[in-house]
Amino acid sequence: MRLRFLGKETQGGGSPTLFDTDEIVNGKEVYVIQGWRITDPETLSQLDIPDHETVIAVPKRLMSHLPKDDPHGADEG
């Protein structure tokens, strides 16, 4: 998978980062997001997470790096 850097929210090492890619995952165009892994059992118990997925948290400001003209059809739902 080839990644194209879009932006990051620097907070020391391991900063949450946003990437674009031309890769198709499960038939969908995707962004790749690096963030903080959520391990809190109470939070995870509120979610239905398939074995092939994970949950991360990122600063809301990271989303400001999304392209204004979203080539991935964000309005598709």
C-alpha positions in Angstrom: 0.0 0.0 0.0 1.5 3.3 -1.0 0.6 6.2 1.4 0.5 9.9 0.7 1.0 12.1 3.8 -1.8 14.6 4.3 -1.1 16.0 7.8 -0.4 15.3 11.5 -1.1 16.7 14.9 2.3 16.8 16.5 2.5 16.0 20.1 5.9 14.5 20.5 6.7 11.0 19.2 4.0 8.9 17.6 1.8 11.8 16.5 -1.6 11.1 15.1 -1.2 11.2 11.3 -3.5 11.2 8.2 -2.7 9.5 4.9 -4.4 9.1 1.6 -4.0 6.0 -0.6 -5.2 4.6 -3.9 -5.7 1.2 -2.2 -9.1 -0.3 -2.3 -10.1 -2.0 1.0 -13.3 -4.1 1.0 -14.3 -2.5 -2.3 -14.0 1.1 -0.9 -11.5 3.9 -1.3 -9.9 4.6 2.2 -7.8 7.0 4.2 -5.2 5.6 6.6 -5.2 7.1 10.1 -2.5 6.6 12.8 -3.9 7.4 16.2 -4.0 6.3 19.8 -5.2 2.7 20.4 -8.3 2.5 22.6 -7.9 -0.2 25.2 -10.3 1.0 27.9 -12.7 -2.0 28.5 -15.7 0.3 29.3 -15.3 2.2 26.0 -14.8 -1.0 24.0 -17.8 -2.7 25.5 -20.0 0.0 23.9 -18.8 -1.0 20.4 -19.3 -4.1 18.2 -15.8 -4.5 16.8 -15.2 -7.3 14.3 -11.9 -9.3 14.8 -10.5 -7.7 11.6 -11.0 -4.1 12.8 -9.7 -1.9 15.6 -10.6 1.4 17.2 -8.4 4.4 17.5 -8.7 8.0 18.8 -7.3 11.0 17.0 -7.6 14.8 17.6 -10.5 16.4 15.8 -8.1 18.9 14.4 -6.5 16.1 12.4 -9.6 16.0 10.2 -8.7 19.6 9.0 -6.1 17.9 6.8 -8.8 16.1 4.7 -9.0 17.4 1.2 -11.8 20.0 0.8 -13.0 18.3 -2.4 -13.1 14.7 -1.0 -12.0 12.4 -3.8 -13.3 9.5 -1.8 -16.9 10.5 -1.8 -17.4 11.3 1.9 -21.1 12.0 1.1 -21.7 8.4 0.2 -22.2 7.4 3.9 
